[in-house]
Amino acid sequence: MADDYTTNTLSGWILESTTFFYQSNPRIAFIMSMGIAFLYYYLTSVAKKPEFYCKPGKFRQVLETMVPILNEKFYPTPWCFGTHSQTALSNFIRGLLPNIKYQRDLLETPDGGVLALDWLPSDLPQDAPIAFFMAGLTGHSQTEYIKSIIPSAAKHGCRVAVLNNRGRGGVDLKTPRTYCAVSHDDMDLALTHIKNRYPNSMIVACGISLGGVILGQYLCRSRENALCDAAILVSSVFNISEAVYSMELPGLNRLLNRHLAHTLWLTVEPHKDKFKEFQEKCDLEEVKKSTTIKEFDERFTSKMFGFQSVDHYYDEAKLINKIHNIKVPTLCFCAADDMFQPHNALPLQIPEENENLAFLVTARGGHIGFMEGVLPFPPFFSERLYEQYLLAMIHSIRDGVFKKIL
């Protein structure tokens, strides 16, 4: 009875004090209550431990023991955790990083095209591990998310190489061919060049956004013959049809879609004289008017690469029905709220079937966002994950856990 009396007295005192405080300071009380409600929402719905999918086996064991960030909660920047704000602001903040000085290799393709392979200058041993990077849709070696991630590789004794797609990175387009989600032959050429130059080095490849799609295509097609020993795909799309549908939804997605369509045209415009011979099947004036990625792909990409239609191109570009073919350790990392890759379109059942494949999915993070901290500045969650994964793969390959590609 005494305990009940004490409890009732305490409850009454709290209620009376709260009522008095609210009546005396209604504005402050309202602000405090909203703050408490926000904190509760943030801690229960925003800051979460990532979802992890991987079949039991040596790859899962390596990840669970050597990549501790898998077991951490991801705390997105509290005042900026929405998908669009994470995407835009992280892009801006990473863009503040200074440009990197590279040494450039120009690689000629069999059809007369030119690729730019940028190397971070170093005096490393001939057999030092190689961190290979491939940027996204309109990216290159100075793109913000490339500049923020490669220091993680360089500081751990890796030779760094970044592949610029045709016509990107300041290299003129030599032939009437650009690049697309299924054009992995240029990556094959670059990796072959790297392997010939450094035959005793392991290669850990990182593809970001479209770069991850192209890397994924390469891994699926090459299977056991892939020239990289391990890979990580960051914010990559596994079902392009679903991605395009998501980007055409009204609101900020549609605005971003329009911006990207215009950016894609800007990658073509400086080289439009190269496409004169294709005017009959590709009207560049119509390409210029594209307001969505799908319109651009319908009017330009699908025709340049000989697909029957844009839907045929998207079907061929899907990784969702090929990814089970990957034969090297590969981590796929993305956010559940990525506007380019909706959570319900992720092939999360496949890692349970393929012991070489793992998925890590954060609740928030946007598209190549993953900002964390009240005052965010790189390295963000994605850069920290990459660094831990890279070291885990290097040590595991050196120790013979995974077979080194010769």
Buried (B, 14 or more C-beta within 10 A) or exposed (E): EEEEEEEEEEEEEEEEEEEEEBEEEEEEBEEEEEEEEEEEEBEEEBBBEBBBBBBEEEBBEBBBEBBEBBEEEBBBBBEBBBBBBBBBBBBEBBEEBEEBEBEBBEBEBEEEBBBBBBBBEEEBEEEBBBBBBBBBBBBBBBBBBBBBBBBBBBEEEBBBBBBBBBBBBEBEBBBBBBBBBBBBBBBBBBBEBBBEBBEEBBBBBBBBBBBBBBBBBBBBBBEEEBBBBBBBBBBBBBBBBBBBBBBBEEEBBBEBBBEBBEEBBEBBEEBBEBBEEBEEEBBBEEBBEBEBBBBBBBBBBBBBBEBEEBBEBBBBBBBBEBBBBBBBBBBBBBBBBBBBBBBEBBBBEBBEEBBBBBBBBBBBBBBBBBBBEEEBEBBBBBBBBBBBBBBBBBEBBEEEBBEEBE
